Amino acid sequence: MMSQNRQEEKDRQRAENDYYVNLKTELIIGDLHRKIDDIIDRQEKLQRSLEELEKKENR
């Protein structure tokens, strides 16, 4: 019986650790998505600026 209780405690602790690892991973992935979105936005703005400059040069 005591062995069973110890195993249950270990399983509970593992499940809790897994939960926190998954939560942290979710937060990190969300942060990476935001950073990638920011990079893409800046890249698109730069592309538009370059296109405008090229149009002005070709006039």
Order of alpha helices (4+ residues) and beta strands (2+ residues): alpha
